[in-house]
């Protein structure tokens, strides 16, 4: 019975499809904007925690928190890129509908297909774009494609090399003169003998359990808003 109903149910015209897609694209952009605000709001708390850690000369915690800020800022940059591509899809769909008024049907768009495939690799919007891909393929706007997720790992080594420098910059920018000495101090800390490092860790645990718990709580909050 359902198949029969689907057969007799009139297909939406190009204008109806466009309005529905653009409405959902706008909603996805609003979701991205909200996530960006959440991340940036949480970053202010992390900046305060870095300053506090620097004041008590807790170099390990300060660097760990700076790493979280670097990751969060990369996430924000990626979210802005996702939003720009969503807006671009909406614009190209508008052009496709304008053409459809002349030819009577939606034509394939290589640009929309490229943008959809790119966004299907973005964790924040992957599920939504997979749904769009199915609908647009059915409507004849794009061709069916296989999502290749290997591209995400291509530049992993370069990213790791850049991270150290970014973390150092974050420390210096947030904690000022106190943090300016932290990068070198952290590197020296790693070169100490294991026994000495273990003794210092035991002392840190004895004196600052609350600090470690706070650090884990901050990390958890950042991970939540980034996801």
N, C-alpha and C positions, 0 to 999 in steps of 0.2 A: 504493500500500500504506500509506503514511504517513497519507493522508487517511482511509483505512478505519480504521486504528488509533486515530486521533484521534476518529472518530465513535463507536467502541465503548468508548473509554476513559472511565471514569466521571468526571464533573466533581467537583472538590473541593467539599466543603460549606462553608458560610459560616465555620464554626469553623476549618477547615483554612486557608482563605484568610487569615483574621484572624491566626492564629498565624504564618503565613509573612510577612505584611506587617509585623507588629509586630516580629518577629525582625530583619528587614532595617532597619526604622526605628531599632531600638536600635543596630544595628551602625553605621548612618550617624551617629547621635548620638555614638558612641564615636570615630568618625573625626574628627568636628568637635572634640571635646574634645582629641584628640591634636594637631590642627592649632593650636588655641588655645595649648596648652602650648609647642609649637615656636616660635610667634611671640613669646610672652612671654619665653621663654628667650633668643631672639636679640635681643630689645629690650634686655636687660641689657648685651649687648656693645656695642650702639649707644649706649647712655647713657654708657658709659665712653669711647667714641670722641668723643662730643660734648664731654665734660669735657676730654679731651686737646686737642681742637681749640681750645676756648675758652682754655685756658692758653697756647697758642702764638699766640693772636689770629688764628686761621684762621677768620674769620667766615663765609666762603663755605661751607667744608666743614661747619661746625657747623650752619648753617641747612639745608643740604642733608640732613644726617643727621636733623635735627629733623623735616623734611618726611616722611622715611621712617617715623619713629615715628608721626606723625599718620596716615599712610596705614595703617600696621599696626594702630593702635588702632581705626580705622574698620572695618578688616577683622574684627577681633576682635568688635566690637559687632554687625556683620552676622552673624557666625557664631553668636553667642549668640541672635540673633533667629531664625536658621534652625533652631537646635536646639529652641527653644521651639515653633516651628510644627510641627516633626516630632513632638514630644510631643503637641501638640494633635491632629494627624491621628490618632495612635494612640488617643487617648482617644475621639474621635468614631467611629472604626471599631469600637471596643468597644461603643459605644451602638448602632451600626447592626446588629451581630451579635445584640445582645439583642433588637432588634425583629424580626430575621430568624427568631428562634426561634418567634415568634408567627405571622408571616405566611408563613414558609416560604422566603423569598428575601431577598437583600440589596436594600435600597431606596436610592434616590439621596439623596445628602447634599450640599446646597448649600454647607455649611461646609467639608466635605472638599474639594470642587471648588475653592473659593476659595483654600484653603491650598495645594493642589497647584499651582494656576496661579501663585500668588505665588512659590513655591519654584522653579518652572521658570525664573524670571527670575534666580535667584541662581546665579552662576557656579560656586560650590563644590558645589552639589548638583543642577545642572540636568539632567545626564545621568541620574542616578538617578531623579529625579522624572518625567522623560519616560517611563521604563520603568514607573513606578508608574501614571502617567496612562493608558497603554495597557491595563495589566492591570485597573485599576479601571473603566475605560470598558467593557471586555469583560465584567466582572462585574456591571455595572449600578449601580455605586456613584456614578459621576460621568458627566457627558455629555462627549462629545468637544468639545474647544475648540481654538482657535487661539491660540498664545502670542504676545502682543504685547509686544515688547521695547522699545517706544518710551518706556515709563514711566521707564526707567533714566536717560534724559537730560533729564528735565523740569526738575530742580532743579540742573543743572550750574553755572549762573552763581552761584547762592546758595552752593553748596559752595566755589567758588573764593574768594568774598568772605570766607567763614569761615576758610579755610585760613591766611591770613596771621596772624590773631589766634591761632589754635591753635598755630602754629609758634612765635610769640613766647612764648606761655605755656610751651611745652615747653622752650625754651631757658632761660628764667628759672628754671623749676622744677628742671632738671637741673644746670645749671652755676652756679646761684646768682648772686652779685654779679658775677662775670665776664661771664656771659651776659646779665645785665640790660641791659647797654649794647649788645648785639649788634643787636637789631632796627633801632634808629636808625642804627647804624653801617653796617649792610648797605644801608639805603636811601640813605645818603650815598654809599656806594661805587658804586651804580648811576648816580648823577648826575655822576660824574667824566667827564672827556673820554675818548673812545675810546682815544686814543694812550696816555694815562696808564694806563688800565686794561690795555691790551695789555702795556705795560712791566712792570706789576706781575705779570701772569699769567706772563710769561716768567721773571721772577725766582722766582716760586713754583714753576714747573716745574723750574727749575735746582736749587732748594734742597730740594724736597719731592716727588720722584717717588714715593718709597715711600708717602707719605701719600695721594697720589692713587690709587695701586694698591690701597691698603688700603680707601679709600673705595668704590671700585668693587666690591671683594670683598664688603664689607658690604652694599651695595645688592643684589648678586646673591643673597646668602644670604637677605635679607629677602624678595626677590621670589619665591624658591623656596618658602619656608614659607607665603607668602600665597596661592600658587597652588593 
